[in-house]
Amino acid sequence: MSRATYIVGGLLGSAVIAYVCDKVISDDKIFGGSTPGTITNKAWGVATEERLQAWPRTAGPPVVMNPISRQNFIVKSRPE
């Protein structure tokens, strides 16, 4: 067997182990706890969104607070 086989196998194996650990610890909550109310409460999310959009801007035109998560940013192909 070549070294590449061991490297690819090791990478795949570590990815599987990482996924299983994440699933068991985060989703199955083996250490106890619960999902925070800030995530499960939809009214809290709406109120937070309204507050973020009402944030005062002083440096320029309004911008989206987190454009990466919203995927609505504009990529210009040429400078203006």
All heavy atoms as a GROMACS GRO file, in nm:
protein
  603
    1MET      N    1   0.084  -0.118   0.000
    1MET     CA    2   0.000   0.000   0.000
    1MET      C    3   0.089   0.125   0.000
    1MET      O    4   0.193   0.128   0.063
    1MET     CB    5  -0.090   0.005   0.122
    1MET     CG    6  -0.195  -0.102   0.129
    1MET     SD    7  -0.301  -0.070   0.269
    1MET     CE    8  -0.457  -0.086   0.191
    2SER      N    9   0.039   0.225  -0.065
    2SER     CA   10   0.116   0.349  -0.072
    2SER      C   11   0.086   0.438   0.050
    2SER      O   12  -0.010   0.416   0.123
    2SER     CB   13   0.084   0.424  -0.200
    2SER     OG   14  -0.048   0.471  -0.195
    3ARG      N   15   0.169   0.537   0.067
    3ARG     CA   16   0.149   0.631   0.177
    3ARG      C   17   0.019   0.708   0.160
    3ARG      O   18  -0.046   0.744   0.258
    3ARG     CB   19   0.264   0.729   0.184
    3ARG     CG   20   0.391   0.666   0.230
    3ARG     CD   21   0.499   0.769   0.242
    3ARG     NE   22   0.621   0.706   0.285
    3ARG     CZ   23   0.734   0.768   0.301
    3ARG    NH1   24   0.742   0.897   0.276
    3ARG    NH2   25   0.840   0.704   0.342
    4ALA      N   26  -0.020   0.737   0.036
    4ALA     CA   27  -0.142   0.812   0.013
    4ALA      C   28  -0.265   0.738   0.067
    4ALA      O   29  -0.358   0.800   0.118
    4ALA     CB   30  -0.160   0.840  -0.136
    5THR      N   31  -0.264   0.606   0.057
    5THR     CA   32  -0.375   0.527   0.108
    5THR      C   33  -0.389   0.546   0.259
    5THR      O   34  -0.500   0.562   0.310
    5THR     CB   35  -0.354   0.378   0.075
    5THR    OG1   36  -0.334   0.364  -0.064
    5THR    CG2   37  -0.473   0.295   0.117
    6TYR      N   38  -0.277   0.544   0.328
    6TYR     CA   39  -0.281   0.563   0.473
    6TYR      C   40  -0.325   0.705   0.509
    6TYR      O   41  -0.399   0.725   0.606
    6TYR     CB   42  -0.143   0.535   0.534
    6TYR     CG   43  -0.106   0.388   0.531
    6TYR    CD1   44  -0.002   0.344   0.452
    6TYR    CD2   45  -0.177   0.295   0.607
    6TYR    CE1   46   0.033   0.210   0.449
    6TYR    CE2   47  -0.144   0.161   0.604
    6TYR     CZ   48  -0.038   0.119   0.525
    6TYR     OH   49  -0.005  -0.013   0.522
    7ILE      N   50  -0.278   0.802   0.433
    7ILE     CA   51  -0.314   0.940   0.461
    7ILE      C   52  -0.463   0.963   0.439
    7ILE      O   53  -0.532   1.021   0.523
    7ILE     CB   54  -0.230   1.037   0.375
    7ILE    CG1   55  -0.084   1.030   0.420
    7ILE    CG2   56  -0.283   1.179   0.384
    7ILE    CD1   57   0.011   1.104   0.330
    8VAL      N   58  -0.516   0.916   0.326
    8VAL     CA   59  -0.658   0.934   0.296
    8VAL      C   60  -0.743   0.857   0.398
    8VAL      O   61  -0.843   0.909   0.448
    8VAL     CB   62  -0.690   0.889   0.152
    8VAL    CG1   63  -0.839   0.883   0.128
    8VAL    CG2   64  -0.622   0.981   0.053
    9GLY      N   65  -0.702   0.736   0.430
    9GLY     CA   66  -0.774   0.658   0.531
    9GLY      C   67  -0.775   0.726   0.666
    9GLY      O   68  -0.877   0.729   0.736
   10GLY      N   69  -0.660   0.782   0.704
   10GLY     CA   70  -0.652   0.852   0.832
   10GLY      C   71  -0.740   0.976   0.835
   10GLY      O   72  -0.805   1.005   0.936
   11LEU      N   73  -0.741   1.051   0.725
   11LEU     CA   74  -0.826   1.170   0.718
   11LEU      C   75  -0.973   1.134   0.726
   11LEU      O   76  -1.050   1.198   0.796
   11LEU     CB   77  -0.797   1.249   0.590
   11LEU     CG   78  -0.662   1.322   0.585
   11LEU    CD1   79  -0.639   1.380   0.447
   11LEU    CD2   80  -0.658   1.429   0.691
   12LEU      N   81  -1.013   1.031   0.651
   12LEU     CA   82  -1.154   0.990   0.655
   12LEU      C   83  -1.192   0.938   0.794
   12LEU      O   84  -1.300   0.968   0.845
   12LEU     CB   85  -1.180   0.884   0.549
   12LEU     CG   86  -1.178   0.933   0.404
   12LEU    CD1   87  -1.195   0.817   0.308
   12LEU    CD2   88  -1.286   1.037   0.381
   13GLY      N   89  -1.103   0.860   0.852
   13GLY     CA   90  -1.130   0.807   0.986
   13GLY      C   91  -1.144   0.918   1.089
   13GLY      O   92  -1.233   0.915   1.174
   14SER      N   93  -1.055   1.017   1.084
   14SER     CA   94  -1.063   1.126   1.180
   14SER      C   95  -1.188   1.210   1.159
   14SER      O   96  -1.248   1.261   1.254
   14SER     CB   97  -0.937   1.213   1.174
   14SER     OG   98  -0.927   1.274   1.049
   15ALA      N   99  -1.231   1.226   1.033
   15ALA     CA  100  -1.354   1.300   1.005
   15ALA      C  101  -1.475   1.227   1.063
   15ALA      O  102  -1.565   1.290   1.120
   15ALA     CB  103  -1.371   1.322   0.855
   16VAL      N  104  -1.478   1.096   1.050
   16VAL     CA  105  -1.589   1.018   1.105
   16VAL      C  106  -1.590   1.028   1.257
   16VAL      O  107  -1.696   1.048   1.319
   16VAL     CB  108  -1.579   0.871   1.059
   16VAL    CG1  109  -1.674   0.782   1.138
   16VAL    CG2  110  -1.607   0.860   0.911
   17ILE      N  111  -1.473   1.016   1.319
   17ILE     CA  112  -1.466   1.026   1.465
   17ILE      C  113  -1.510   1.164   1.512
   17ILE      O  114  -1.586   1.177   1.609
   17ILE     CB  115  -1.324   0.994   1.514
   17ILE    CG1  116  -1.295   0.844   1.492
   17ILE    CG2  117  -1.306   1.031   1.660
   17ILE    CD1  118  -1.152   0.804   1.516
   18ALA      N  119  -1.467   1.268   1.443
   18ALA     CA  120  -1.506   1.405   1.480
   18ALA      C  121  -1.657   1.424   1.466
   18ALA      O  122  -1.720   1.486   1.552
   18ALA     CB  123  -1.432   1.505   1.393
   19TYR      N  124  -1.716   1.370   1.360
   19TYR     CA  125  -1.861   1.384   1.340
   19TYR      C  126  -1.937   1.311   1.451
   19TYR      O  127  -2.032   1.365   1.507
   19TYR     CB  128  -1.902   1.328   1.204
   19TYR     CG  129  -2.051   1.327   1.185
   19TYR    CD1  130  -2.120   1.443   1.154
   19TYR    CD2  131  -2.125   1.209   1.202
   19TYR    CE1  132  -2.257   1.444   1.140
   19TYR    CE2  133  -2.262   1.209   1.188
   19TYR     CZ  134  -2.328   1.326   1.156
   19TYR     OH  135  -2.464   1.326   1.142
   20VAL      N  136  -1.896   1.191   1.482
   20VAL     CA  137  -1.966   1.114   1.586
   20VAL      C  138  -1.955   1.184   1.721
   20VAL      O  139  -2.053   1.196   1.795
   20VAL     CB  140  -1.910   0.970   1.592
   20VAL    CG1  141  -1.960   0.896   1.715
   20VAL    CG2  142  -1.948   0.893   1.467
   21CYS      N  143  -1.836   1.234   1.754
   21CYS     CA  144  -1.818   1.305   1.880
   21CYS      C  145  -1.906   1.430   1.885
   21CYS      O  146  -1.970   1.458   1.987
   21CYS     CB  147  -1.672   1.343   1.901
   21CYS     SG  148  -1.566   1.202   1.938
   22ASP      N  149  -1.909   1.506   1.777
   22ASP     CA  150  -1.992   1.626   1.773
   22ASP      C  151  -2.139   1.591   1.789
   22ASP      O  152  -2.212   1.657   1.863
   22ASP     CB  153  -1.970   1.700   1.641
   22ASP     CG  154  -2.056   1.825   1.632
   22ASP    OD1  155  -2.040   1.914   1.717
   22ASP    OD2  156  -2.140   1.832   1.540
   23LYS      N  157  -2.184   1.489   1.720
   23LYS     CA  158  -2.324   1.448   1.727
   23LYS      C  159  -2.362   1.405   1.868
   23LYS      O  160  -2.465   1.445   1.922
   23LYS     CB  161  -2.347   1.333   1.628
   23LYS     CG  162  -2.485   1.277   1.626
   23LYS     CD  163  -2.576   1.364   1.548
   23LYS     CE  164  -2.709   1.293   1.530
   23LYS     NZ  165  -2.817   1.387   1.526
   24VAL      N  166  -2.278   1.324   1.930
   24VAL     CA  167  -2.309   1.271   2.063
   24VAL      C  168  -2.305   1.382   2.168
   24VAL      O  169  -2.393   1.393   2.252
   24VAL     CB  170  -2.212   1.157   2.099
   24VAL    CG1  171  -2.223   1.119   2.246
   24VAL    CG2  172  -2.239   1.036   2.013
   25ILE      N  173  -2.203   1.467   2.162
   25ILE     CA  174  -2.188   1.570   2.264
   25ILE      C  175  -2.289   1.683   2.246
   25ILE      O  176  -2.353   1.726   2.342
   25ILE     CB  177  -2.044   1.626   2.264
   25ILE    CG1  178  -1.948   1.517   2.312
   25ILE    CG2  179  -2.033   1.749   2.352
   25ILE    CD1  180  -1.803   1.552   2.296
   26SER      N  181  -2.307   1.731   2.123
   26SER     CA  182  -2.393   1.848   2.101
   26SER      C  183  -2.541   1.813   2.093
   26SER      O  184  -2.624   1.876   2.159
   26SER     CB  185  -2.352   1.918   1.972
   26SER     OG  186  -2.221   1.962   1.979
   27ASP      N  187  -2.574   1.716   2.010
   27ASP     CA  188  -2.716   1.687   1.986
   27ASP      C  189  -2.776   1.596   2.092
   27ASP      O  190  -2.890   1.617   2.134
   27ASP     CB  191  -2.734   1.624   1.847
   27ASP     CG  192  -2.694   1.720   1.737
   27ASP    OD1  193  -2.689   1.842   1.763
   27ASP    OD2  194  -2.666   1.674   1.625
   28ASP      N  195  -2.703   1.496   2.134
   28ASP     CA  196  -2.757   1.403   2.234
   28ASP      C  197  -2.738   1.453   2.376
   28ASP      O  198  -2.794   1.399   2.470
   28ASP     CB  199  -2.692   1.265   2.218
   28ASP     CG  200  -2.723   1.204   2.083
   28ASP    OD1  201  -2.819   1.247   2.018
   28ASP    OD2  202  -2.649   1.113   2.041
   29LYS      N  203  -2.656   1.557   2.392
   29LYS     CA  204  -2.632   1.623   2.521
   29LYS      C  205  -2.597   1.523   2.630
   29LYS      O  206  -2.663   1.514   2.733
   29LYS     CB  207  -2.753   1.707   2.560
   29LYS     CG  208  -2.788   1.811   2.456
   29LYS     CD  209  -2.850   1.931   2.517
   29LYS     CE  210  -2.886   2.033   2.413
   29LYS     NZ  211  -2.775   2.085   2.338
   30ILE      N  212  -2.487   1.449   2.608
   30ILE     CA  213  -2.446   1.348   2.705
   30ILE      C  214  -2.398   1.411   2.836
   30ILE      O  215  -2.395   1.344   2.938
   30ILE     CB  216  -2.338   1.255   2.648
   30ILE    CG1  217  -2.212   1.332   2.614
   30ILE    CG2  218  -2.390   1.178   2.529
   30ILE    CD1  219  -2.092   1.244   2.583
   31PHE      N  220  -2.360   1.538   2.834
   31PHE     CA  221  -2.316   1.604   2.956
   31PHE      C  222  -2.429   1.684   3.021
   31PHE      O  223  -2.405   1.763   3.112
   31PHE     CB  224  -2.197   1.697   2.927
   31PHE     CG  225  -2.076   1.623   2.880
   31PHE    CD1  226  -2.022   1.648   2.755
   31PHE    CD2  227  -2.016   1.527   2.959
   31PHE    CE1  228  -1.910   1.580   2.711
   31PHE    CE2  229  -1.904   1.458   2.917
   31PHE     CZ  230  -1.851   1.485   2.792
   32GLY      N  231  -2.550   1.665   2.973
   32GLY     CA  232  -2.665   1.734   3.031
   32GLY      C  233  -2.687   1.868   2.965
   32GLY      O  234  -2.625   1.903   2.866
   33GLY      N  235  -2.777   1.945   3.022
   33GLY     CA  236  -2.806   2.076   2.968
   33GLY      C  237  -2.920   2.070   2.867
   33GLY      O  238  -2.977   1.965   2.839
   34SER      N  239  -2.952   2.186   2.815
   34SER     CA  240  -3.058   2.195   2.715
   34SER      C  241  -3.022   2.305   2.617
   34SER      O  242  -2.928   2.380   2.637
   34SER     CB  243  -3.191   2.225   2.782
   34SER     OG  244  -3.183   2.348   2.849
   35THR      N  245  -3.098   2.313   2.511
   35THR     CA  246  -3.076   2.417   2.412
   35THR      C  247  -3.121   2.550   2.472
   35THR      O  248  -3.230   2.559   2.529
   35THR     CB  249  -3.156   2.386   2.285
   35THR    OG1  250  -3.120   2.256   2.238
   35THR    CG2  251  -3.127   2.488   2.176
   36PRO      N  252  -3.040   2.656   2.460
   36PRO     CA  253  -3.076   2.785   2.520
   36PRO      C  254  -3.206   2.840   2.464
   36PRO      O  255  -3.240   2.819   2.347
   36PRO     CB  256  -2.960   2.876   2.483
   36PRO     CG  257  -2.849   2.788   2.441
   36PRO     CD  258  -2.910   2.660   2.394
   37GLY      N  259  -3.276   2.916   2.546
   37GLY     CA  260  -3.401   2.977   2.504
   37GLY      C  261  -3.382   3.079   2.394
   37GLY      O  262  -3.474   3.107   2.317
   38THR      N  263  -3.260   3.136   2.384
   38THR     CA  264  -3.236   3.233   2.278
   38THR      C  265  -3.236   3.169   2.141
   38THR      O  266  -3.254   3.237   2.040
   38THR     CB  267  -3.100   3.304   2.300
   38THR    OG1  268  -2.998   3.206   2.310
   38THR    CG2  269  -3.105   3.388   2.426
   39ILE      N  270  -3.218   3.039   2.135
   39ILE     CA  271  -3.222   2.968   2.007
   39ILE      C  272  -3.362   2.914   1.980
   39ILE      O  273  -3.411   2.918   1.867
   39ILE     CB  274  -3.118   2.854   2.007
   39ILE    CG1  275  -2.978   2.914   2.012
   39ILE    CG2  276  -3.134   2.766   1.884
   39ILE    CD1  277  -2.868   2.814   2.026
   40THR      N  278  -3.428   2.863   2.082
   40THR     CA  279  -3.558   2.800   2.061
   40THR      C  280  -3.674   2.900   2.058
   40THR      O  281  -3.779   2.870   2.003
   40THR     CB  282  -3.585   2.697   2.171
   40THR    OG1  283  -3.580   2.762   2.298
   40THR    CG2  284  -3.484   2.585   2.168
   41ASN      N  285  -3.657   3.018   2.116
   41ASN     CA  286  -3.764   3.116   2.125
   41ASN      C  287  -3.761   3.205   2.000
   41ASN      O  288  -3.674   3.290   1.984
   41ASN     CB  289  -3.747   3.201   2.251
   41ASN     CG  290  -3.861   3.297   2.273
   41ASN    OD1  291  -3.951   3.306   2.191
   41ASN    ND2  292  -3.857   3.368   2.383
   42LYS      N  293  -3.858   3.186   1.911
   42LYS     CA  294  -3.863   3.262   1.785
   42LYS      C  295  -3.890   3.410   1.808
   42LYS      O  296  -3.841   3.495   1.736
   42LYS     CB  297  -3.968   3.203   1.690
   42LYS     CG  298  -3.943   3.059   1.653
   42LYS     CD  299  -3.811   3.044   1.581
   42LYS     CE  300  -3.787   2.898   1.547
   42LYS     NZ  301  -3.652   2.871   1.505
   43ALA      N  302  -3.968   3.443   1.911
   43ALA     CA  303  -3.998   3.584   1.940
   43ALA      C  304  -3.870   3.657   1.979
   43ALA      O  305  -3.850   3.773   1.943
   43ALA     CB  306  -4.101   3.594   2.052
   44TRP      N  307  -3.781   3.590   2.051
   44TRP     CA  308  -3.654   3.651   2.089
   44TRP      C  309  -3.572   3.681   1.964
   44TRP      O  310  -3.510   3.787   1.952
   44TRP     CB  311  -3.577   3.557   2.181
   44TRP     CG  312  -3.453   3.618   2.236
   44TRP    CD1  313  -3.442   3.687   2.353
   44TRP    CD2  314  -3.323   3.617   2.179
   44TRP    NE1  315  -3.312   3.728   2.371
   44TRP    CE2  316  -3.236   3.686   2.265
   44TRP    CE3  317  -3.269   3.564   2.062
   44TRP    CZ2  318  -3.102   3.703   2.239
   44TRP    CZ3  319  -3.135   3.582   2.036
   44TRP    CH2  320  -3.053   3.652   2.123
   45GLY      N  321  -3.572   3.589   1.869
   45GLY     CA  322  -3.498   3.610   1.745
   45GLY      C  323  -3.551   3.728   1.664
   45GLY      O  324  -3.474   3.807   1.609
   46VAL      N  325  -3.683   3.741   1.659
   46VAL     CA  326  -3.745   3.853   1.586
   46VAL      C  327  -3.711   3.985   1.654
   46VAL      O  328  -3.674   4.083   1.588
   46VAL     CB  329  -3.898   3.833   1.577
   46VAL    CG1  330  -3.966   3.957   1.525
   46VAL    CG2  331  -3.928   3.713   1.488
   47ALA      N  332  -3.719   3.989   1.787
   47ALA     CA  333  -3.687   4.112   1.860
   47ALA      C  334  -3.540   4.150   1.842
   47ALA      O  335  -3.507   4.267   1.826
   47ALA     CB  336  -3.720   4.094   2.007
   48THR      N  337  -3.452   4.051   1.842
   48THR     CA  338  -3.310   4.078   1.822
   48THR      C  339  -3.284   4.132   1.682
   48THR      O  340  -3.206   4.226   1.664
   48THR     CB  341  -3.228   3.949   1.845
   48THR    OG1  342  -3.254   3.902   1.977
   48THR    CG2  343  -3.080   3.974   1.827
   49GLU      N  344  -3.350   4.073   1.584
   49GLU     CA  345  -3.334   4.119   1.446
   49GLU      C  346  -3.380   4.264   1.430
   49GLU      O  347  -3.314   4.345   1.365
   49GLU     CB  348  -3.412   4.027   1.352
   49GLU     CG  349  -3.397   4.061   1.207
   49GLU     CD  350  -3.256   4.041   1.156
   49GLU    OE1  351  -3.182   3.961   1.212
   49GLU    OE2  352  -3.220   4.110   1.058
   50GLU      N  353  -3.493   4.297   1.491
   50GLU     CA  354  -3.543   4.435   1.484
   50GLU      C  355  -3.446   4.531   1.550
   50GLU      O  356  -3.419   4.640   1.499
   50GLU     CB  357  -3.680   4.445   1.552
   50GLU     CG  358  -3.791   4.378   1.474
   50GLU     CD  359  -3.922   4.376   1.551
   50GLU    OE1  360  -3.927   4.429   1.664
   50GLU    OE2  361  -4.019   4.322   1.497
   51ARG      N  362  -3.389   4.489   1.661
   51ARG     CA  363  -3.294   4.575   1.732
   51ARG      C  364  -3.166   4.595   1.650
   51ARG      O  365  -3.110   4.705   1.645
   51ARG     CB  366  -3.262   4.513   1.867
   51ARG     CG  367  -3.177   4.600   1.952
   51ARG     CD  368  -3.163   4.542   2.090
   51ARG     NE  369  -3.083   4.632   2.171
   51ARG     CZ  370  -3.052   4.609   2.295
   51ARG    NH1  371  -3.096   4.501   2.354
   51ARG    NH2  372  -2.978   4.694   2.361
   52LEU      N  373  -3.118   4.490   1.587
   52LEU     CA  374  -2.997   4.502   1.506
   52LEU      C  375  -3.020   4.593   1.386
   52LEU      O  376  -2.931   4.670   1.348
   52LEU     CB  377  -2.951   4.364   1.458
   52LEU     CG  378  -2.883   4.276   1.564
   52LEU    CD1  379  -2.855   4.139   1.506
   52LEU    CD2  380  -2.757   4.340   1.615
   53GLN      N  381  -3.136   4.585   1.326
   53GLN     CA  382  -3.164   4.669   1.209
   53GLN      C  383  -3.187   4.815   1.249
   53GLN      O  384  -3.172   4.905   1.166
   53GLN     CB  385  -3.285   4.615   1.132
   53GLN     CG  386  -3.259   4.481   1.067
   53GLN     CD  387  -3.136   4.481   0.978
   53GLN    OE1  388  -3.113   4.575   0.902
   53GLN    NE2  389  -3.057   4.376   0.988
   54ALA      N  390  -3.222   4.841   1.374
   54ALA     CA  391  -3.245   4.978   1.421
   54ALA      C  392  -3.118   5.041   1.478
   54ALA      O  393  -3.121   5.152   1.525
   54ALA     CB  394  -3.355   4.978   1.527
   55TRP      N  395  -3.008   4.969   1.475
   55TRP     CA  396  -2.882   5.016   1.531
   55TRP      C  397  -2.840   5.144   1.459
   55TRP      O  398  -2.839   5.150   1.338
   55TRP     CB  399  -2.778   4.907   1.510
   55TRP     CG  400  -2.654   4.922   1.591
   55TRP    CD1  401  -2.553   5.008   1.570
   55TRP    CD2  402  -2.619   4.845   1.704
   55TRP    NE1  403  -2.456   4.990   1.663
   55TRP    CE2  404  -2.493   4.890   1.747
   55TRP    CE3  405  -2.680   4.742   1.774
   55TRP    CZ2  406  -2.428   4.836   1.856
   55TRP    CZ3  407  -2.614   4.688   1.882
   55TRP    CH2  408  -2.490   4.734   1.923
   56PRO      N  409  -2.803   5.249   1.533
   56PRO     CA  410  -2.767   5.375   1.467
   56PRO      C  411  -2.634   5.364   1.391
   56PRO      O  412  -2.538   5.309   1.441
   56PRO     CB  413  -2.754   5.474   1.583
   56PRO     CG  414  -2.729   5.390   1.702
   56PRO     CD  415  -2.797   5.259   1.678
   57ARG      N  416  -2.633   5.415   1.270
   57ARG     CA  417  -2.512   5.414   1.188
   57ARG      C  418  -2.461   5.557   1.176
   57ARG      O  419  -2.538   5.650   1.155
   57ARG     CB  420  -2.540   5.362   1.047
   57ARG     CG  421  -2.616   5.231   1.037
   57ARG     CD  422  -2.529   5.116   1.084
   57ARG     NE  423  -2.577   4.984   1.046
   57ARG     CZ  424  -2.683   4.924   1.096
   57ARG    NH1  425  -2.760   4.987   1.180
   57ARG    NH2  426  -2.715   4.803   1.059
   58THR      N  427  -2.332   5.576   1.187
   58THR     CA  428  -2.277   5.711   1.179
   58THR      C  429  -2.172   5.726   1.070
   58THR      O  430  -2.135   5.836   1.035
   58THR     CB  431  -2.212   5.751   1.312
   58THR    OG1  432  -2.110   5.656   1.343
   58THR    CG2  433  -2.315   5.752   1.423
   59ALA      N  434  -2.122   5.616   1.014
   59ALA     CA  435  -2.009   5.625   0.924
   59ALA      C  436  -2.045   5.617   0.776
   59ALA      O  437  -1.963   5.646   0.692
   59ALA     CB  438  -1.909   5.515   0.956
   60GLY      N  439  -2.163   5.575   0.742
   60GLY     CA  440  -2.196   5.562   0.601
   60GLY      C  441  -2.335   5.508   0.582
   60GLY      O  442  -2.418   5.512   0.672
   61PRO      N  443  -2.363   5.454   0.463
   61PRO     CA  444  -2.497   5.402   0.438
   61PRO      C  445  -2.525   5.278   0.522
   61PRO      O  446  -2.432   5.211   0.566
   61PRO     CB  447  -2.492   5.367   0.288
   61PRO     CG  448  -2.349   5.347   0.258
   61PRO     CD  449  -2.274   5.439   0.349
   62PRO      N  450  -2.651   5.244   0.543
   62PRO     CA  451  -2.685   5.126   0.622
   62PRO      C  452  -2.629   4.998   0.559
   62PRO      O  453  -2.625   4.984   0.438
   62PRO     CB  454  -2.838   5.124   0.620
   62PRO     CG  455  -2.878   5.262   0.584
   62PRO     CD  456  -2.769   5.318   0.500
   63VAL      N  457  -2.586   4.909   0.645
   63VAL     CA  458  -2.534   4.780   0.600
   63VAL      C  459  -2.600   4.669   0.679
   63VAL      O  460  -2.654   4.692   0.787
   63VAL     CB  461  -2.381   4.773   0.618
   63VAL    CG1  462  -2.310   4.873   0.530
   63VAL    CG2  463  -2.343   4.793   0.762
   64VAL      N  464  -2.593   4.550   0.627
   64VAL     CA  465  -2.645   4.433   0.698
   64VAL      C  466  -2.544   4.395   0.805
   64VAL      O  467  -2.423   4.396   0.780
   64VAL     CB  468  -2.667   4.318   0.598
   64VAL    CG1  469  -2.711   4.193   0.671
   64VAL    CG2  470  -2.769   4.358   0.495
   65MET      N  471  -2.591   4.364   0.925
   65MET     CA  472  -2.501   4.337   1.036
   65MET      C  473  -2.414   4.213   1.012
   65MET      O  474  -2.300   4.209   1.051
   65MET     CB  475  -2.580   4.319   1.165
   65MET     CG  476  -2.646   4.446   1.213
   65MET     SD  477  -2.528   4.574   1.251
   65MET     CE  478  -2.467   4.516   1.408
   66ASN      N  479  -2.468   4.110   0.951
   66ASN     CA  480  -2.392   3.987   0.929
   66ASN      C  481  -2.419   3.938   0.787
   66ASN      O  482  -2.499   3.848   0.766
   66ASN     CB  483  -2.430   3.882   1.031
   66ASN     CG  484  -2.336   3.764   1.029
   66ASN    OD1  485  -2.245   3.758   0.947
   66ASN    ND2  486  -2.358   3.670   1.118
   67PRO      N  487  -2.352   3.994   0.687
   67PRO     CA  488  -2.384   3.959   0.549
   67PRO      C  489  -2.349   3.816   0.511
   67PRO      O  490  -2.411   3.759   0.422
   67PRO     CB  491  -2.301   4.058   0.467
   67PRO     CG  492  -2.190   4.097   0.557
   67PRO     CD  493  -2.245   4.092   0.696
   68ILE      N  494  -2.253   3.754   0.577
   68ILE     CA  495  -2.215   3.619   0.540
   68ILE      C  496  -2.328   3.520   0.568
   68ILE      O  497  -2.360   3.434   0.487
   68ILE     CB  498  -2.087   3.577   0.615
   68ILE    CG1  499  -1.972   3.671   0.581
   68ILE    CG2  500  -2.051   3.433   0.582
   68ILE    CD1  501  -1.933   3.674   0.435
   69SER      N  502  -2.395   3.535   0.683
   69SER     CA  503  -2.502   3.441   0.715
   69SER      C  504  -2.628   3.467   0.633
   69SER      O  505  -2.711   3.379   0.616
   69SER     CB  506  -2.536   3.448   0.864
   69SER     OG  507  -2.596   3.572   0.895
   70ARG      N  508  -2.644   3.586   0.582
   70ARG     CA  509  -2.765   3.617   0.505
   70ARG      C  510  -2.749   3.591   0.356
   70ARG      O  511  -2.847   3.580   0.286
   70ARG     CB  512  -2.802   3.763   0.526
   70ARG     CG  513  -2.839   3.792   0.668
   70ARG     CD  514  -2.852   3.940   0.686
   70ARG     NE  515  -2.871   3.967   0.827
   70ARG     CZ  516  -2.983   4.012   0.877
   70ARG    NH1  517  -3.084   4.037   0.801
   70ARG    NH2  518  -2.993   4.034   1.005
   71GLN      N  519  -2.627   3.586   0.309
   71GLN     CA  520  -2.597   3.559   0.169
   71GLN      C  521  -2.668   3.656   0.074
   71GLN      O  522  -2.716   3.618  -0.031
   71GLN     CB  523  -2.635   3.415   0.133
   71GLN     CG  524  -2.555   3.312   0.208
   71GLN     CD  525  -2.408   3.314   0.173
   71GLN    OE1  526  -2.374   3.321   0.057
   71GLN    NE2  527  -2.322   3.312   0.272
   72ASN      N  528  -2.676   3.783   0.115
   72ASN     CA  529  -2.738   3.880   0.026
   72ASN      C  530  -2.642   3.995  -0.004
   72ASN      O  531  -2.684   4.104  -0.039
   72ASN     CB  532  -2.868   3.934   0.086
   72ASN     CG  533  -2.844   4.009   0.215
   72ASN    OD1  534  -2.736   4.008   0.268
   72ASN    ND2  535  -2.948   4.073   0.264
   73PHE      N  536  -2.513   3.971   0.012
   73PHE     CA  537  -2.418   4.075  -0.017
   73PHE      C  538  -2.391   4.080  -0.168
   73PHE      O  539  -2.411   3.982  -0.239
   73PHE     CB  540  -2.288   4.055   0.060
   73PHE     CG  541  -2.228   3.919   0.048
   73PHE    CD1  542  -2.136   3.891  -0.051
   73PHE    CD2  543  -2.265   3.818   0.135
   73PHE    CE1  544  -2.082   3.766  -0.063
   73PHE    CE2  545  -2.210   3.692   0.123
   73PHE     CZ  546  -2.118   3.667   0.023
   74ILE      N  547  -2.348   4.192  -0.217
   74ILE     CA  548  -2.327   4.213  -0.360
   74ILE      C  549  -2.178   4.209  -0.390
   74ILE      O  550  -2.099   4.280  -0.328
   74ILE     CB  551  -2.387   4.348  -0.406
   74ILE    CG1  552  -2.537   4.349  -0.378
   74ILE    CG2  553  -2.356   4.374  -0.552
   74ILE    CD1  554  -2.600   4.485  -0.396
   75VAL      N  555  -2.140   4.125  -0.483
   75VAL     CA  556  -2.002   4.119  -0.526
   75VAL      C  557  -1.994   4.189  -0.660
   75VAL      O  558  -2.057   4.148  -0.757
   75VAL     CB  559  -1.953   3.973  -0.538
   75VAL    CG1  560  -1.811   3.968  -0.590
   75VAL    CG2  561  -1.967   3.902  -0.405
   76LYS      N  562  -1.916   4.297  -0.666
   76LYS     CA  563  -1.903   4.372  -0.789
   76LYS      C  564  -1.790   4.313  -0.871
   76LYS      O  565  -1.680   4.290  -0.822
   76LYS     CB  566  -1.878   4.519  -0.759
   76LYS     CG  567  -1.993   4.584  -0.685
   76LYS     CD  568  -1.967   4.727  -0.658
   76LYS     CE  569  -2.087   4.787  -0.584
   76LYS     NZ  570  -2.066   4.926  -0.550
   77SER      N  571  -1.817   4.291  -1.000
   77SER     CA  572  -1.717   4.230  -1.085
   77SER      C  573  -1.611   4.329  -1.130
   77SER      O  574  -1.502   4.293  -1.168
   77SER     CB  575  -1.784   4.166  -1.207
   77SER     OG  576  -1.854   4.265  -1.279
   78ARG      N  577  -1.643   4.458  -1.130
   78ARG     CA  578  -1.546   4.559  -1.171
   78ARG      C  579  -1.556   4.679  -1.078
   78ARG      O  580  -1.662   4.710  -1.025
   78ARG     CB  581  -1.571   4.603  -1.315
   78ARG     CG  582  -1.710   4.659  -1.337
   78ARG     CD  583  -1.733   4.692  -1.486
   78ARG     NE  584  -1.871   4.723  -1.509
   78ARG     CZ  585  -1.926   4.843  -1.485
   78ARG    NH1  586  -1.855   4.940  -1.439
   78ARG    NH2  587  -2.053   4.862  -1.509
   79PRO      N  588  -1.446   4.746  -1.053
   79PRO     CA  589  -1.453   4.864  -0.967
   79PRO      C  590  -1.525   4.980  -1.037
   79PRO      O  591  -1.521   4.993  -1.158
   79PRO     CB  592  -1.307   4.898  -0.942
   79PRO     CG  593  -1.232   4.835  -1.055
   79PRO     CD  594  -1.313   4.716  -1.098
   80GLU      N  595  -1.588   5.060  -0.957
   80GLU     CA  596  -1.663   5.174  -1.013
   80GLU      C  597  -1.589   5.303  -0.990
   80GLU      O  598  -1.515   5.322  -0.903
   80GLU     CB  599  -1.801   5.181  -0.950
   80GLU     CG  600  -1.887   5.065  -0.992
   80GLU     CD  601  -2.026   5.077  -0.934
   80GLU    OE1  602  -2.060   5.180  -0.872
   80GLU    OE2  603  -2.102   4.983  -0.950
   0.00000   0.00000   0.00000
